[in-house]
């Protein structure tokens, strides 16, 4: 696993899921996994919207709005002590 991570802090293992490391504590590692999940959702939305060549197309406002809502919802559901909103 360490070899797969190399200089990075997140690794996706095909068929197994993801792993993260952090020198800032478990909350930071979990936050990285949540960010990775959001990126994967954005890629999936783009792929399902226009197919395998989705990178050639710009994201529309509706897709970006959904992305930001997903991030907000995830942060509220899984707030860590450093990310709790007043």
N, C-alpha and C positions, 0 to 999 in steps of 0.2 A: 504494500500500500504506500509506504514512504517513497518508493521508487516511482510509483505512478503519480504521486503528488508533485514530486520534484520541487520546484520553487513556488508552486501554487498552493492555495489554501483550500481548494475544493476539487474533488475528483468525482466524475460520474463513472460508475462501473456498469457496463452493459449487462442488463438482466439482474442486477443486484441492488441498484440504487446509488446513493451518493454518500460521500464522507467529507467532513470538514475538519480542519484543525485551526486553532487560534491560540496565540500567546496572551490574549486578553480575557480568557475565561470562557466557560461553556455558553454563556449568554451570547457572546459574540459569534461563536461557532454556529449556534442555532440561528442567529440572525442571518448569517451567510447562507444557510440552507433555505431559509424562507425567501431570501432574495433570489437564489437559484431557482426555486419553485416558480416565482413570479416570471422570471426570464423564460423558463420552459413553457409556461402558460402563454406568454406573448408569442413565442415562436409557434406554438401549436395553433393559436388563433390565426396567425398569419398564414401558416401552411394550409389550414382547412379552408381559409377564405379564398385563396388564389392558387393553391397547388404548390408543387415543388419549387417553382421559380418565384416564390413570394418575396425574396430579397430584392428583386427588381422593382417592386412596387413600394410606394411610400405608405406608411400607416395613415389611415384616415382619422378624423377627429373622434369618431365614435369608438374606434379601437383604442385610441390613446386614453379616452375618458374611462373606458372599462378597465384598462390597465391600472390607472391611478386609483380607481375605486377598489380594485383587488388588493393593491398595496396597502391602502388605508384600512380595509377590512382585516387583512392579515396582521397588521401592526396592532390593531385594537384587540383582536382575539388572542394574540400571543405577545402581549406587552411584557418586556423585561424591565427590571428596576430602572435601568438607565433610559428606557424608552417610554415610560409611563407618562401619559399626557395629563396636564392639570385639568 
